[in-house]
Amino acid sequence: MKGADGKLDVSESLEVIDDGFELVRIIGKGTVGTVCEYRRRSDDRVVAIKLMKLTPMGTPEVFEGIIKAALATKPLADQTNVVRVFSAGKVPPNTYYIIMEMMRGGTLEEYIKRVELSLKEKLDISAKIADALYAIHFKGIIHGDLKPSNILMSAEGEPYLNDFYLYSSDSSTQIPYMSIGTPFYMSPEQASGALVTPKTDIYSFGVMLYELVTGEMPYSTGMDSINGLIEEITNGSIAPPSKRKRGVSPKLDAVILKLLEKEPDERYRDMALAASDLRGCRENGPISIPAEKQSFWHRFFHRR
């Protein structure tokens, strides 16, 4: 199962899961696992398999949360943009795995580098991600590490949520998890060690949307150290996207800034409302944020 260096040997690890799979290629390696493309010998079906090994960051508690969340998404794959999971589990003594649909479009992070998207196309992708987030939150799943590299694209350019971390049968449950998350996309409460909730995902979605719209992260300082970044996330101010990118409307400014409110209760109540507002911005239609609040933030920052 492991090579001489102690790392997971992906060429051999599937033997203990199902010897009917053949390794095609290694797709990528992340903090807690390696994703590979495999072909099933019996029918040539191609799947992606994520293999995870125990590390200081990848503890049994973390992996059990990942497996529970992955299995909980199975009923959602026919209803919303969530990567289809076929099976997931643990192989003794310490290998965890998720077998899922193979997505041919790469990650959103890769996709936006090779495909030039209009603002409307970016908002369309974002609204579909927001719909999927609402669906998983309703099911009691919290993503916990939302970022462009955890959004997979189909060959047709459709976005799909992937890599979920937390699941509770009670959708109102707040779960303390400090072993997950990517600092650049963390909410203030996550960065400070507070409980992870659906509101955490809403903030991380706002960071991702800000980056997608402007090509920049919301914070311009404190990026050279983890302590500086946490200070910026918890206490720093965020300029409206229109300050960074021409053509961003006051409506879209207001939507993104609401997603990025420091206080969780000041953010959107759920991602369904955020998705509706994004479609309103895309079509220059109405949104839920009052017009006076839209224009206030736009005027305030653009006078500075």
C-alpha positions as CSV (number, residue, x, y, z in Angstrom):
1,M,0.0,0.0,0.0
2,K,2.9,2.4,0.7
3,G,6.2,3.0,-1.0
4,A,9.5,3.2,0.7
5,D,9.0,6.9,1.4
6,G,5.7,6.1,3.3
7,K,3.5,7.7,0.6
8,L,0.5,6.0,-0.9
9,D,1.3,3.8,-3.8
10,V,-1.6,4.5,-6.2
11,S,-0.5,1.8,-8.6
12,E,-1.1,-0.9,-6.0
13,S,-3.8,0.6,-3.7
14,L,-6.8,-0.4,-5.7
15,E,-6.0,-4.1,-5.3
16,V,-7.5,-4.0,-1.9
17,I,-10.7,-2.2,-3.2
18,D,-11.3,-4.0,-6.5
19,D,-8.8,-5.8,-8.6
20,G,-10.9,-5.2,-11.6
21,F,-9.6,-1.6,-11.9
22,E,-6.6,-0.5,-14.0
23,L,-4.7,2.7,-13.3
24,V,-4.8,5.1,-16.3
25,R,-3.1,8.2,-14.9
26,I,-2.7,10.4,-11.8
27,I,-4.9,13.4,-12.2
28,G,-3.6,15.4,-9.2
29,K,-2.5,15.5,-5.6
30,G,-4.0,17.6,-2.8
31,T,-3.5,18.1,0.9
32,V,-5.2,14.9,2.0
33,G,-5.3,12.7,-1.1
34,T,-4.5,11.7,-4.6
35,V,-7.0,11.6,-7.5
36,C,-6.5,9.1,-10.2
37,E,-8.2,8.0,-13.4
38,Y,-9.0,4.3,-13.4
39,R,-10.6,2.0,-16.0
40,R,-12.7,-1.0,-15.0
41,R,-11.6,-4.0,-17.0
42,S,-15.0,-5.6,-17.3
43,D,-16.6,-2.9,-19.3
44,D,-14.0,-0.2,-19.9
45,R,-15.9,2.2,-17.7
46,V,-13.7,5.2,-16.6
47,V,-14.0,6.6,-13.1
48,A,-12.0,8.9,-10.9
49,I,-10.9,7.6,-7.6
50,K,-9.7,9.7,-4.7
51,L,-7.3,7.8,-2.4
52,M,-6.5,9.2,1.0
53,K,-3.9,8.3,3.7
54,L,-3.6,9.3,7.3
55,T,-1.4,12.4,7.9
56,P,-1.3,15.0,10.7
57,M,-3.9,17.0,8.7
58,G,-5.7,13.9,7.4
59,T,-6.9,12.3,10.6
60,P,-9.5,9.5,10.9
61,E,-12.0,12.1,12.1
62,V,-11.4,14.2,8.9
63,F,-11.6,11.2,6.6
64,E,-14.7,9.8,8.2
65,G,-16.4,13.2,7.7
66,I,-15.3,13.2,4.0
67,I,-16.7,9.7,3.4
68,K,-20.0,10.4,5.2
69,A,-20.4,13.6,3.2
70,A,-19.5,11.9,-0.1
71,L,-22.1,9.2,0.4
72,A,-24.7,11.7,1.5
73,T,-24.4,13.4,-1.9
74,K,-25.4,10.3,-3.9
75,P,-29.1,11.1,-4.0
76,L,-28.4,14.7,-5.2
77,A,-26.4,13.8,-8.4
78,D,-29.6,13.5,-10.4
79,Q,-31.0,16.8,-9.0
80,T,-28.2,19.3,-9.0
81,N,-24.6,20.0,-10.1
82,V,-22.9,17.6,-7.7
83,V,-20.2,15.1,-8.9
84,R,-21.8,11.6,-8.9
85,V,-20.3,9.3,-6.2
86,F,-20.5,5.6,-6.9
87,S,-19.1,4.3,-3.6
88,A,-16.8,5.4,-0.8
89,G,-15.3,3.8,2.3
90,K,-12.3,2.6,4.2
91,V,-9.9,-0.3,3.4
92,P,-8.0,-1.5,6.5
93,P,-5.7,-0.5,7.9
94,N,-5.7,3.2,6.9
95,T,-6.7,3.8,3.3
96,Y,-9.9,5.8,2.5
97,Y,-11.3,6.1,-1.0
98,I,-14.1,7.7,-3.1
99,I,-15.1,6.3,-6.5
100,M,-16.8,9.0,-8.6
101,E,-17.7,10.1,-12.0
102,M,-14.8,11.2,-14.2
103,M,-15.2,14.9,-15.2
104,R,-13.3,15.8,-18.4
105,G,-13.3,19.5,-18.1
106,G,-10.7,19.8,-15.3
107,T,-11.2,22.2,-12.4
108,L,-12.8,25.6,-12.5
109,E,-9.4,27.0,-11.7
110,E,-7.9,25.4,-14.8
111,Y,-11.0,26.1,-17.0
112,I,-10.9,29.9,-16.6
113,K,-7.3,29.9,-17.6
114,R,-8.0,28.3,-20.9
115,V,-11.5,29.5,-21.7
116,E,-12.3,33.2,-22.0
117,L,-15.6,33.8,-20.3
118,S,-17.8,36.8,-20.5
119,L,-19.2,38.3,-17.2
120,K,-22.6,36.7,-18.0
121,E,-21.0,33.3,-18.5
122,K,-19.2,33.7,-15.1
123,L,-22.4,34.6,-13.4
124,D,-24.2,31.7,-15.0
125,I,-21.5,29.3,-13.7
126,S,-21.7,30.9,-10.3
127,A,-25.5,30.6,-10.1
128,K,-25.3,26.9,-10.8
129,I,-22.7,26.4,-8.1
130,A,-24.9,28.4,-5.7
131,D,-27.9,26.1,-6.6
132,A,-25.8,23.1,-5.8
133,L,-24.6,24.6,-2.5
134,Y,-28.2,25.2,-1.5
135,A,-29.0,21.6,-2.2
136,I,-26.2,20.2,-0.1
137,H,-26.9,22.6,2.8
138,F,-30.5,21.5,2.7
139,K,-29.3,17.9,2.9
140,G,-27.1,18.7,6.0
141,I,-23.8,18.7,4.1
142,I,-21.2,21.5,4.6
143,H,-18.5,21.8,2.0
144,G,-15.9,23.2,4.3
145,D,-13.2,23.9,1.6
146,L,-14.9,25.7,-1.3
147,K,-12.5,27.0,-3.9
148,P,-12.1,26.9,-7.7
149,S,-9.9,23.8,-7.6
150,N,-12.8,21.9,-5.8
151,I,-15.3,22.7,-8.6
152,L,-15.0,20.3,-11.5
153,M,-16.1,21.1,-15.0
154,S,-17.8,18.7,-17.5
155,A,-16.6,18.5,-21.1
156,E,-19.6,20.8,-21.9
157,G,-18.5,23.5,-19.5
158,E,-21.0,22.7,-16.7
159,P,-19.7,23.2,-13.1
160,Y,-20.0,20.5,-10.4
161,L,-19.3,20.6,-6.7
162,N,-16.8,18.1,-5.4
163,D,-14.8,17.3,-2.3
164,F,-17.2,17.7,0.6
165,Y,-16.0,17.6,4.2
166,L,-18.8,17.5,6.7
167,Y,-22.2,15.8,7.1
168,S,-24.8,15.8,9.8
169,S,-28.3,14.5,9.5
170,D,-29.4,17.7,11.3
171,S,-28.9,20.5,8.8
172,S,-28.7,23.1,11.6
173,T,-25.8,21.4,13.3
174,Q,-22.6,23.4,13.7
175,I,-19.5,21.3,13.4
176,P,-16.1,22.4,14.8
177,Y,-13.5,21.4,12.2
178,M,-10.1,23.2,12.1
179,S,-8.4,20.5,10.0
180,I,-10.0,21.7,6.8
181,G,-10.2,24.7,4.7
182,T,-7.8,26.7,2.5
183,P,-6.6,30.0,4.2
184,F,-7.3,32.2,1.1
185,Y,-10.9,31.2,1.0
186,M,-11.7,30.9,4.7
187,S,-14.4,32.9,6.4
188,P,-13.5,35.1,9.4
189,E,-15.0,32.6,11.8
190,Q,-13.3,29.6,10.2
191,A,-9.9,31.5,10.3
192,S,-10.4,32.3,14.0
193,G,-11.2,28.7,14.9
194,A,-15.0,29.1,15.4
195,L,-17.7,26.6,14.3
196,V,-18.0,25.7,10.7
197,T,-21.6,26.2,9.4
198,P,-23.3,26.7,6.0
199,K,-22.6,30.4,6.4
200,T,-18.9,29.5,6.2
201,D,-19.5,28.1,2.7
202,I,-21.5,31.2,1.8
203,Y,-18.4,33.4,2.6
204,S,-16.0,31.1,0.7
205,F,-18.3,31.2,-2.3
206,G,-18.1,35.0,-2.1
207,V,-14.3,34.9,-2.2
208,M,-14.5,32.6,-5.2
209,L,-17.0,34.8,-7.0
210,Y,-14.9,37.9,-6.3
211,E,-11.9,36.2,-7.8
212,L,-13.9,34.9,-10.8
213,V,-15.3,38.4,-11.5
214,T,-12.1,40.5,-10.9
215,G,-9.2,38.1,-11.4
216,E,-8.0,39.1,-7.9
217,M,-8.5,38.0,-4.3
218,P,-10.6,40.3,-2.1
219,Y,-7.6,41.2,0.2
220,S,-4.7,43.1,-1.2
221,T,-2.5,43.0,1.9
222,G,-1.4,40.4,4.4
223,M,-0.9,37.8,1.7
224,D,2.7,37.0,2.5
225,S,2.1,35.2,5.8
226,I,-0.6,33.1,7.3
227,N,-0.9,35.4,10.3
228,G,-1.2,38.4,8.1
229,L,-3.8,36.8,6.0
230,I,-5.9,35.8,9.0
231,E,-5.7,39.3,10.3
232,E,-6.9,40.6,6.9
233,I,-9.7,38.1,6.7
234,T,-11.0,38.8,10.3
235,N,-10.4,42.6,10.3
236,G,-9.5,43.9,6.9
237,S,-11.9,45.8,4.6
238,I,-12.9,44.7,1.1
239,A,-13.2,47.0,-1.8
240,P,-16.1,46.4,-4.1
241,P,-15.3,44.4,-7.2
242,S,-16.0,47.4,-9.4
243,K,-13.0,49.1,-7.8
244,R,-10.8,46.3,-9.2
245,K,-12.7,45.6,-12.5
246,R,-14.5,47.9,-14.9
247,G,-18.0,46.9,-16.0
248,V,-19.1,45.5,-12.6
249,S,-22.5,46.9,-11.7
250,P,-23.6,48.3,-8.3
251,K,-26.0,45.3,-8.1
252,L,-23.2,42.8,-8.4
253,D,-21.0,44.8,-6.0
254,A,-23.8,44.6,-3.4
255,V,-24.3,40.8,-4.0
256,I,-20.6,40.0,-3.6
257,L,-20.2,42.3,-0.5
258,K,-23.2,40.7,1.1
259,L,-21.7,37.2,0.6
260,L,-18.5,38.6,2.2
261,E,-20.0,40.2,5.3
262,K,-17.8,39.6,8.4
263,E,-20.7,38.6,10.6
264,P,-22.4,35.3,9.4
265,D,-25.9,36.6,10.2
266,E,-25.3,39.6,7.8
267,R,-24.7,37.3,4.9
268,Y,-27.4,35.7,2.7
269,R,-29.8,33.5,4.7
270,D,-29.2,30.7,2.1
271,M,-27.6,30.1,-1.3
272,A,-31.0,29.9,-3.0
273,L,-31.4,33.7,-2.5
274,A,-27.9,34.3,-3.6
275,A,-28.4,32.3,-6.8
276,S,-31.6,34.3,-7.5
277,D,-29.7,37.5,-7.1
278,L,-26.8,36.4,-9.3
279,R,-29.4,35.6,-12.1
280,G,-30.9,39.1,-11.5
281,C,-27.4,40.6,-12.0
282,R,-26.9,38.5,-15.1
283,E,-30.1,39.7,-16.7
284,N,-30.0,43.2,-15.2
285,G,-33.2,42.4,-13.3
286,P,-34.3,42.9,-9.7
287,I,-32.3,41.6,-6.7
288,S,-33.2,41.2,-3.0
289,I,-30.8,43.9,-1.8
290,P,-32.5,47.4,-1.5
291,A,-31.4,49.9,-4.2
292,E,-30.3,52.4,-1.6
293,K,-27.8,49.9,-0.2
294,Q,-26.5,49.0,-3.6
295,S,-25.8,52.7,-4.5
296,F,-24.4,53.6,-1.1
297,W,-21.5,51.1,-1.2
298,H,-20.8,51.9,-4.9
299,R,-20.7,55.7,-4.2
300,F,-18.7,55.4,-0.9
301,F,-15.8,53.4,-2.3
302,H,-15.7,55.2,-5.7
303,R,-15.3,58.6,-4.0
304,R,-12.2,57.3,-2.2
